[in-house]
């Protein structure tokens, strides 16, 4: 029995030694780096705050207006997200502009 515990502890320690300390990074945007175009503030916030749990498909597929995006963001606050009102407003503005019902689908998919 002690042998099993020792083997399990060794396996756990070995796995932890090889684990990365860095959190997962959001996908990089090649086009933004190539043109050095400034990003809207909501886009950077979205990458920093939302890509911890969600992929960009979450935003591309919903196609909501600003009010619905804001409600979605406040729902995430209710689930534990720690955002300020200014951050929520910036993210809702960006999402409504680039992923709203009036945004061109090709543009939304390429961003």
Secondary structure, 3 states (H helix, E strand, C coil): CHHHHHHHHHHHHHHHHHCCCCCCCCCCCHHHHHHCCCCCHHHHHHHHHCCCCCCCHHHHHHCCCHHHHHHHHHHHHHCCCCCCHHHHHHHHHHHHHHHCCCCCHHHHHHC
